[in-house]
């Protein structure tokens, strides 16, 4: 933008990156630090619109020049981060984890991380702390915006300014409505995808257009208003308070995001280095952090994630501090020796820059493809580590067959759910056996049906990836179709009992338990609940570390505190007479409970059963007193054929 340098905006970047970094580091008091990304979105929309709008008005805008500037700004530090992350991953990641990382690397290079993580990773899940490139989702959102935004402005170039402003405002309003609606239905999609983040970028865009029009008209800046210092100070306070608040998970983006977005707009519009808030943001230490904010944003997550992977546990306070200091040091070096030279055309001309960027991208892309094709290069690791993961991989293949993947259990990369539901006929596997038991839910439910079958108790499963056990606003549309099919079986009395199981983590709210009871109650079919599985956190990384250090694999235990909190929360089910079985009792017939018996895995990942685990769960389930009593109750009801 043809405007004086504003150090307070770099200071605002510092606040944003600090909030995100402290959130990812797990520092207490920054439960909503991820809102720093929303601040970045507003700043990006403001600065980019200022540049494009000014050049369009002057008749000198060039798409080629715009994309060159974006490439010089984004690619060098990103490619450096990806390259160093690949090197670290090669030496410390187990083969299956390296394969997953390689896919994420390719997504980062193609600026599609937000789509991949939407499909694969819950941003707020504990497991997401081990994803070195998780944070690249926001870069993908911005790059997708940069790709289409200048084209859109060019397309409406002949329209009046009032028309352009009206279109931007309409786009922002539509995007916000989409975010508010989708967040209540599919929070991951709303969190990761551009259409529901567009309103934050266009908020900054509208701010820039308004500022340019005032400047053209010779009107004074808003920062000269008597109330401006108070407005900018309140804005800064709102951003900090928002980052440190504890709000309900699943409320962003939407109405809860309005505060930090409007607060960022207030600081940009009304702020000045002459005011208290602007002065604070303009101090040299704060501006220095703002200048390295891009590199710091890039480096902090890989440093934290790889430290956690290497140690196979959460970081303690000194380790977290050391990781953050390393990230700051790396960011400073990256800014000085990578970002700055790449952005100066006189230091690095276009042709050598383009060749270097293209060659680096192709090299990293080729490494990503090779890693996935070679199953993570298991030969690079100690033979004992490779053998342990060979058993885990074999267990995964056996499990997929055991849960009848794609035939009885839907996965998002398989056939369309409409085809799956139409072709589902898994009750035929039960034959004449009574009672006819159906498991419903996600992969946890399908694991239980597999376990029952291994124990000689025929059971059918009807479930899908990440599907809940009841219909509701945040249930995926595909899962709604699966639940409708399960409910039809119940209403038509084609089953005698329904087992509900899901990847429940932590306490289940009382209202959720009641909603589950109310959903299945009208069917008249008895239900039984099997709790969430014991969570073996950092499972694959702990395997690698135990083998590497000569520790027994049987010592890999689960998070007892998290499971106990989950089990204590199930009072509504019990009070309503719904039988509840503790899944840890089924898996952990011996104490202490580990993920292995000798070298034989009971689990193939942190929550999914391996064949030995499925056999143990099935054998213990059919002998469990709660199960036996429930089956006896079902058998006193007239059978399906007699009704």
C-alpha positions in Angstrom: 0.0 0.0 0.0 1.3 3.4 -0.8 1.2 4.6 2.8 3.7 5.3 5.5 5.2 2.3 7.4 3.0 1.5 10.4 5.1 -0.2 13.1 2.0 -0.9 15.2 0.8 -3.4 12.6 4.1 -5.3 13.0 3.4 -5.1 16.7 -0.1 -6.5 16.1 1.6 -9.4 14.2 3.7 -10.0 17.3 0.6 -10.3 19.5 -1.0 -12.7 17.0 2.0 -15.0 16.7 2.7 -15.0 20.4 -0.9 -16.1 21.1 -0.7 -19.0 18.6 2.8 -20.1 19.7 1.8 -20.2 23.4 -1.4 -22.0 22.6 0.5 -24.7 20.6 3.0 -24.9 23.4 0.3 -25.7 25.9 1.2 -22.7 28.1 -1.5 -22.2 30.7 -3.7 -19.2 30.3 -3.8 -19.2 26.4 -6.7 -21.6 25.9 -7.9 -19.5 22.9 -4.5 -18.5 21.6 -5.4 -20.0 18.2 -7.4 -16.8 17.6 -4.1 -15.2 16.7 -4.7 -16.7 13.3 -7.9 -14.7 12.9 -5.8 -11.6 13.6 -3.4 -12.6 10.8 -6.3 -13.1 8.4 -7.6 -9.5 9.0 -4.1 -8.0 8.6 -3.6 -10.0 5.4 -6.9 -8.9 3.9 -6.0 -5.3 4.8 -2.5 -5.2 3.4 -3.2 -7.2 0.2 -6.3 -5.1 -0.6 -4.4 -1.9 -0.1 -1.7 -3.1 -2.5 -4.0 -4.3 -5.2 -6.6 -1.5 -5.0 -3.9 1.2 -5.2 -2.3 -0.4 -8.2 -5.7 -1.0 -9.9 -6.7 2.7 -9.4 -3.4 3.8 -10.8 -3.7 1.4 -13.8 -0.4 -0.4 -13.0 -1.6 -3.6 -11.5 0.1 -6.8 -12.8 -0.9 -10.3 -11.9 2.5 -11.6 -12.7 4.2 -9.0 -10.4 1.6 -9.7 -7.6 2.2 -13.5 -7.7 5.9 -12.9 -7.8 5.8 -10.8 -4.6 3.6 -13.4 -2.9 6.0 -16.2 -3.9 9.0 -14.2 -2.6 7.2 -13.6 0.6 5.8 -17.1 1.2 7.9 -19.7 -0.4 11.5 -19.4 0.8 10.8 -19.7 4.5 8.1 -22.3 3.9 10.4 -24.5 1.8 13.2 -24.2 4.4 10.8 -25.3 7.1 9.5 -28.2 5.1 13.0 -29.3 4.2 14.3 -29.2 7.7 11.2 -31.0 8.9 11.7 -33.7 6.4 15.2 -34.3 7.7 14.1 -34.4 11.3 11.2 -36.7 10.4 13.6 -39.1 8.5 15.7 -39.6 11.7 13.0 -39.8 14.4 9.7 -40.8 12.9 8.5 -44.4 12.8 7.7 -45.7 9.2 3.9 -45.4 9.4 4.1 -41.9 11.0 6.7 -40.8 8.3 4.2 -41.9 5.6 1.5 -39.7 7.1 4.0 -36.8 7.4 5.0 -37.2 3.7 1.3 -36.8 2.8 1.1 -33.7 4.9 4.3 -32.4 3.3 2.8 -32.7 -0.2 -0.3 -30.9 1.0 1.8 -28.1 2.4 3.7 -27.7 -0.9 0.4 -27.6 -2.8 -1.3 -25.2 -0.3 -3.9 -27.8 0.3 -3.2 -28.5 4.0 -6.5 -27.1 5.2 -8.4 -29.6 3.1 -6.2 -32.5 4.1 -6.4 -31.7 7.8 -10.2 -31.1 7.5 -10.5 -34.7 6.3 -7.9 -36.2 8.7 -7.2 -34.2 11.8 -9.2 -32.5 14.5 -7.3 -29.3 15.3 -8.0 -29.4 19.0 -7.3 -33.1 19.5 -4.3 -34.1 21.6 -2.9 -36.1 18.7 -2.7 -33.0 16.6 0.2 -31.8 18.8 2.3 -34.4 17.0 1.7 -33.0 13.5 4.7 -30.9 12.6 3.0 -29.2 9.6 -0.5 -28.8 11.2 -0.2 -25.0 11.2 0.3 -24.8 7.5 -3.5 -25.0 7.2 -3.8 -21.2 7.6 -1.1 -20.6 4.9 -3.2 -22.7 2.6 -6.3 -20.6 3.3 -4.4 -17.4 2.6 -2.8 -18.7 -0.6 -6.1 -19.9 -1.9 -7.4 -16.4 -1.2 -4.4 -14.8 -2.9 -5.0 -17.0 -5.9 -8.6 -16.0 -6.6 -8.9 -12.5 -5.0 -7.0 -10.4 -7.5 -8.8 -12.2 -10.3 -12.1 -11.3 -8.8 -11.1 -7.7 -8.4 -9.9 -7.6 -12.0 -13.2 -9.2 -13.1 -15.2 -6.3 -11.5 -12.6 -3.7 -12.4 -15.0 -1.5 -14.4 -17.6 -1.4 -11.7 -17.8 1.7 -9.5 -16.1 1.8 -6.1 -19.5 1.7 -4.4 -20.4 -1.5 -6.3 -17.1 -3.1 -5.4 -17.6 -2.2 -1.7 -21.1 -3.6 -1.8 -19.9 -6.9 -3.3 -17.1 -7.2 -0.8 -19.6 -6.5 2.0 -22.0 -9.0 0.6 -19.2 -11.6 0.3 -18.2 -11.0 3.9 -21.8 -11.3 5.2 -22.4 -14.5 3.2 -19.1 -16.0 4.5 -19.9 -15.1 8.1 -23.4 -16.7 7.9 -21.9 -19.8 6.3 -19.4 -19.9 9.2 -22.0 -19.5 11.9 -24.2 -22.2 10.4 -21.5 -24.7 9.5 -19.7 -24.4 12.8 -22.8 -25.8 14.5 -23.0 -28.7 12.0 -19.4 -29.5 11.0 -16.9 -27.6 13.1 -13.8 -29.0 11.4 -15.0 -28.0 7.9 -15.9 -24.5 9.2 -12.5 -24.2 11.0 -10.3 -25.2 8.1 -11.9 -24.1 4.9 -11.6 -20.8 3.0 -15.4 -20.1 2.4 -16.0 -19.8 6.2 -12.8 -17.8 6.8 -13.3 -15.4 3.9 -15.2 -12.9 6.0 -12.2 -12.3 8.2 -10.0 -11.5 5.2 -12.7 -9.3 3.6 -13.1 -7.5 6.9 -9.5 -6.3 6.5 -10.2 -5.6 2.8 -13.1 -3.3 3.6 -11.0 -1.6 6.1 -8.3 -0.9 3.5 -10.8 0.4 0.9 -12.3 2.8 3.4 -8.9 4.1 4.4 -7.9 4.6 0.7 -11.1 6.4 -0.1 -10.7 8.8 2.9 -7.1 9.5 1.9 -8.2 10.2 -1.7 -10.9 12.6 -0.4 -8.4 14.3 1.8 -10.3 13.3 5.0 -8.3 13.0 8.2 -7.4 9.5 9.5 -9.6 7.9 12.0 -6.6 7.8 14.4 -6.9 11.6 14.8 -10.4 11.3 16.4 -10.5 12.2 20.1 -11.9 8.7 20.9 -9.3 6.8 18.8 -6.8 6.1 21.6 -9.6 4.5 23.7 -10.9 2.5 20.8 -7.5 1.1 19.9 -6.7 0.3 23.6 -10.0 -1.5 24.0 -9.3 -3.4 20.8 -5.9 -4.6 22.1 -7.5 -5.6 25.3 -10.2 -7.6 23.6 -7.6 -9.5 21.5 -5.6 -10.4 24.6 -8.6 -11.3 26.7 -10.0 -13.4 23.8 -6.8 -15.4 23.6 -6.7 -16.0 27.3 -10.4 -16.9 27.7 -11.9 -20.3 27.9 -14.8 -20.6 25.4 -16.8 -23.7 24.4 -15.0 -25.8 21.9 -16.7 -25.7 18.5 -17.7 -22.1 18.7 -15.2 -20.8 16.2 -15.3 -19.4 13.6 -18.6 -17.7 14.1 -20.2 -15.2 16.6 -17.4 -15.9 19.1 -14.8 -14.8 16.5 -16.4 -11.4 16.0 -14.7 -9.9 19.0 -11.0 -10.5 18.0 -11.8 -9.7 14.3 -13.5 -6.4 15.1 -10.8 -5.6 17.7 -8.1 -6.1 15.0 -10.0 -3.8 12.7 -10.3 -1.2 15.5 -6.5 -1.2 16.1 -5.7 -0.9 12.4 -8.3 1.8 11.8 -7.9 3.9 14.9 -4.4 2.9 16.1 -1.3 5.0 15.8 2.2 4.9 17.3 1.3 8.2 19.0 -1.3 6.5 21.2 -0.8 4.3 24.3 -1.8 1.0 22.6 -0.1 1.9 19.4 3.0 3.1 21.2 3.1 -0.3 23.0 2.8 -2.2 19.8 5.4 0.1 18.2 8.2 -0.5 20.8 11.3 -2.1 19.3 11.1 -5.5 21.0 7.5 -6.0 20.0 8.1 -4.9 16.4 11.1 -7.2 16.3 8.9 -10.1 17.1 6.4 -8.9 14.5 9.1 -8.8 11.8 10.0 -12.4 12.4 6.4 -13.5 13.0 6.1 -15.4 9.7 9.2 -17.5 10.3 8.3 -17.9 13.9 4.9 -19.1 12.9 6.5 -21.6 10.5 9.1 -23.0 12.9 7.4 -23.2 16.2 5.1 -26.1 15.5 7.7 -28.4 14.0 10.1 -27.7 16.9 7.4 -28.5 19.4 6.0 -31.6 17.6 9.4 -33.2 16.9 10.4 -32.7 20.5 7.2 -34.4 21.7 7.7 -37.2 19.2 11.4 -37.8 20.2 10.5 -37.9 23.9 7.2 -39.8 23.3 5.5 -37.7 25.9 4.3 -34.1 26.6 7.0 -31.5 27.2 7.6 -30.3 30.7 8.0 -26.5 31.5 11.8 -26.3 30.9 11.6 -28.4 27.8 8.8 -26.2 26.4 10.9 -23.1 27.2 13.9 -24.6 25.4 11.8 -25.5 22.4 10.4 -22.0 22.2 13.8 -20.4 22.4 15.0 -22.7 19.7 12.0 -21.7 17.5 12.7 -18.0 18.1 16.4 -18.4 17.2 15.5 -20.3 14.1 13.0 -17.7 13.1 15.5 -14.9 13.5 18.0 -16.6 11.3 15.4 -17.4 8.7 14.2 -13.8 8.6 17.7 -12.4 8.3 19.2 -14.9 5.8 16.2 -16.3 3.9 13.2 -14.0 4.0 15.0 -10.7 3.6 17.3 -11.6 0.7 14.5 -13.4 -1.2 12.2 -10.4 -1.0 14.8 -8.0 -2.5 14.8 -8.2 -6.2 18.2 -6.7 -6.5 19.6 -9.4 -4.2 18.0 -12.3 -6.0 16.6 -11.7 -9.5 13.4 -13.4 -10.7 14.9 -16.2 -12.8 17.3 -17.6 -10.3 14.6 -17.3 -7.6 12.0 -19.1 -9.7 14.5 -21.9 -10.6 15.5 -22.3 -6.9 11.9 -22.3 -5.7 10.7 -24.7 -8.4 13.7 -27.1 -7.9 13.2 -27.1 -4.1 9.5 -27.8 -4.4 10.0 -30.6 -6.9 12.7 -32.2 -4.8 10.6 -32.1 -1.6 7.6 -33.3 -3.6 9.6 -36.2 -5.0 10.8 -37.1 -1.5 7.1 -37.1 -0.3 6.0 -39.4 -3.1 9.0 -41.8 -2.6 8.4 -42.0 1.1 4.7 -42.9 0.6 5.5 -45.5 -2.1 8.2 -47.1 0.0 6.1 -47.3 3.2 8.2 -44.9 5.1 11.5 -46.6 4.3 11.4 -49.1 7.2 15.0 -50.2 6.4 16.4 -46.8 7.7 15.5 -47.8 11.3 16.9 -50.5 13.7 15.8 -54.0 12.8 13.8 -54.4 16.0 11.9 -51.2 15.3 11.1 -52.3 11.8 9.9 -55.7 13.1 7.7 -54.1 15.7 6.0 -51.9 13.0 5.7 -54.9 10.6 3.6 -56.5 13.3 1.5 -53.4 13.7 1.0 -53.1 9.9 0.0 -56.7 9.7 -2.5 -56.1 12.5 -4.0 -53.2 10.6 -4.6 -55.3 7.5 -6.2 -58.1 9.6 -8.4 -55.5 11.4 -9.7 -54.0 8.2 -10.8 -57.4 7.1 -12.2 -58.2 10.6 -14.4 -55.1 10.7 -15.5 -55.8 7.1 -14.3 -52.4 5.9 -16.4 -51.0 3.0 -19.0 -53.7 3.3 -20.2 -53.2 6.9 -18.1 -50.2 7.9 -18.0 -47.1 5.7 -14.9 -45.0 5.2 -14.7 -41.6 3.6 -12.2 -42.7 0.9 -14.4 -45.7 -0.1 -17.6 -45.8 -2.1 -20.2 -43.0 -1.7 -22.2 -43.5 1.4 -25.4 -43.8 -0.7 -23.9 -46.9 -2.4 -22.6 -48.3 0.9 -26.0 -48.0 2.6 -27.9 -49.4 -0.4 -25.6 -52.4 -0.5 -25.2 -53.0 3.3 -26.5 -56.5 4.1 -24.4 -57.6 7.1 -27.3 -59.0 9.1 -27.1 -61.9 6.6 -23.8 -62.9 8.3 -25.7 -63.6 11.5 -28.0 -66.2 10.0 -30.5 -67.7 12.4 -28.4 -66.9 15.5 -30.4 -65.1 18.2 -30.3 -62.5 19.6 -29.4 -60.4 16.6 -27.0 -57.7 17.8 -26.1 -54.6 15.8 -23.2 -52.3 16.7 -23.6 -48.6 15.8 -21.1 -45.8 15.9 -17.6 -45.2 14.5 -14.7 -47.6 14.1 -14.9 -48.3 17.9 -18.3 -49.9 17.4 -17.1 -51.9 14.4 -14.1 -53.1 16.5 -16.6 -54.4 19.1 -18.6 -56.4 16.5 -15.3 -57.9 15.2 -14.4 -58.9 18.8 -17.8 -60.5 19.4 -17.5 -62.5 16.2 -14.0 -63.7 17.3 -15.5 -64.9 20.6 -18.2 -66.9 18.7 -21.0 -64.4 19.1 -22.2 -63.3 15.7 -22.9 -59.6 15.5 -23.4 -57.1 12.7 -21.8 -53.7 12.5 -23.3 -50.6 10.7 -21.0 -47.6 11.2 -18.7 -45.2 9.6 -15.5 -43.2 10.0 -16.0 -40.5 12.8 -19.7 -41.2 13.0 -21.6 -40.5 16.2 -24.2 -42.7 17.8 -27.1 -40.3 17.3 -28.4 -37.8 14.8 -27.7 -34.1 15.5 -26.6 -30.7 14.2 -22.8 -31.5 14.1 -23.2 -35.0 12.6 -21.7 -35.4 9.1 -24.3 -35.8 6.4 -22.9 -39.2 5.5 -23.2 -40.4 9.1 -26.8 -39.1 9.1 -27.6 -41.6 6.3 -25.9 -44.4 8.2 -27.8 -43.6 11.4 -31.0 -43.5 9.4 -30.3 -46.9 8.0 -29.6 -48.2 11.6 -32.8 -46.6 12.9 -34.8 -48.2 10.1 -33.5 -51.7 11.1 -34.5 -50.9 14.7 -38.0 -49.6 13.9 -38.6 -52.6 11.6 -37.6 -54.9 14.5 -34.9 -56.5 12.4 -32.5 -56.5 15.3 -32.9 -57.5 19.0 -30.3 -55.2 20.6 -28.1 -52.3 19.7 -24.6 -51.8 21.1 -23.4 -48.2 21.0 -19.7 -47.4 21.0 -17.6 -44.4 19.9 -14.2 -42.8 20.3 -15.4 -40.9 23.3 -12.7 -38.9 25.0 -13.1 -37.3 28.4 -16.5 -36.7 30.0 -19.7 -37.0 28.0 -22.0 -34.1 29.0 -25.3 -35.2 30.7 -27.4 -33.6 28.0 -25.5 -35.6 25.3 -26.2 -38.9 27.1 -29.9 -37.9 27.4 -30.0 -37.0 23.7 -28.6 -40.5 22.9 -31.3 -42.2 25.0 -34.0 -40.0 23.5 -32.8 -40.8 20.0 -33.0 -44.6 20.4 -35.9 -44.7 22.8 -38.7 -44.6 20.2 -37.3 -47.7 18.4 -38.1 -49.9 21.4 -34.9 -51.8 21.0 -32.7 -52.2 24.1 -29.4 -50.4 23.9 -26.1 -51.1 25.6 -23.1 -48.7 25.8 -19.5 -49.7 25.7 -17.3 -46.8 27.0 -14.4 -45.3 25.0 -11.3 -47.3 24.6 -8.2 -46.8 26.9 -6.3 -44.1 25.1 -2.7 -45.1 24.3 -1.3 -41.6 23.5 1.6 -41.2 21.2 1.4 -44.9 20.5 3.7 -45.3 17.5 6.3 -42.8 18.8 6.4 -44.7 22.1 6.9 -48.0 20.3 9.9 -46.5 18.5 11.3 -45.1 21.7 10.8 -48.3 23.7 12.5 -50.4 21.1 15.3 -47.8 20.7 16.0 -47.7 24.4 15.5 -51.4 25.1 12.3 -50.9 27.2 9.6 -53.6 27.3 6.8 -52.9 24.8 4.3 -54.2 27.5 5.1 -51.0 29.5 3.3 -48.8 27.0 0.3 -47.9 29.0 -2.7 -45.7 28.6 -4.0 -42.4 30.0 -5.9 -43.6 33.1 -6.8 -40.1 34.2 -8.6 -39.3 30.9 -10.4 -42.7 30.9 -11.5 -42.3 34.6 -13.0 -38.9 33.9 -14.9 -40.4 30.9 -16.2 -43.3 33.0 -17.3 -41.1 35.9 -19.4 -39.0 33.6 -21.7 -41.8 32.4 -24.2 -41.4 35.3 -27.2 -40.4 33.1 -26.9 -43.7 31.1 -26.8 -45.7 34.3 -29.7 -43.8 36.0 -31.8 -44.4 32.9 -31.2 -48.1 33.1 -28.9 -48.3 30.1 -26.2 -50.9 30.7 -22.6 -49.5 30.5 -19.5 -51.6 30.1 -16.0 -50.3 30.8 -13.9 -51.0 27.7 -10.7 -51.0 29.8 -12.1 -54.0 31.7 -12.4 -55.9 28.5 -8.9 -55.1 27.2 -7.1 -55.0 30.5 -7.9 -58.3 32.1 -4.5 -58.0 33.7 -2.9 -55.0 35.6 -0.9 -53.1 34.7 -2.5 -52.9 31.3 -0.2 -52.4 28.3 -0.6 -52.2 24.6 1.5 -55.3 24.1 1.7 -58.8 25.5 5.4 -59.6 25.1 5.9 -58.5 21.5 2.3 -59.2 20.4 0.3 -56.0 19.9 -3.1 -55.7 21.5 -3.6 -52.4 19.6 -2.7 -51.3 16.1 -2.8 -47.6 17.0 -3.8 -45.5 20.0 -7.4 -46.7 20.1 -8.0 -49.4 17.5 -7.7 -53.1 18.3 -5.2 -55.5 16.8 -6.3 -59.2 16.4 -4.9 -60.2 19.8 -6.7 -57.3 21.4 -9.9 -58.1 19.6 -9.8 -61.7 20.8 -9.2 -60.6 24.4 -12.0 -58.0 24.2 -14.5 -60.4 22.7 -13.7 -63.2 25.2 -14.0 -60.8 28.2 -17.2 -59.2 26.7 -19.2 -62.3 26.4 -18.4 -63.3 30.0 -19.0 -59.8 31.4 -21.8 -59.9 34.0 -23.4 -56.7 32.5 -23.4 -58.2 29.0 -24.7 -61.6 30.2 -27.6 -59.8 32.1 -28.4 -57.7 29.0 -28.5 -60.6 26.7 -30.7 -62.5 29.1 -33.1 -59.5 29.2 -33.2 -59.4 25.4 -34.0 -63.1 25.2 -37.1 -62.7 27.4 -38.6 -60.5 24.7 -40.4 -62.3 21.9 -38.0 -62.8 19.0 -38.1 -60.9 15.7 -39.8 -63.7 13.9 -42.5 -64.0 16.5 -43.5 -60.3 16.7 
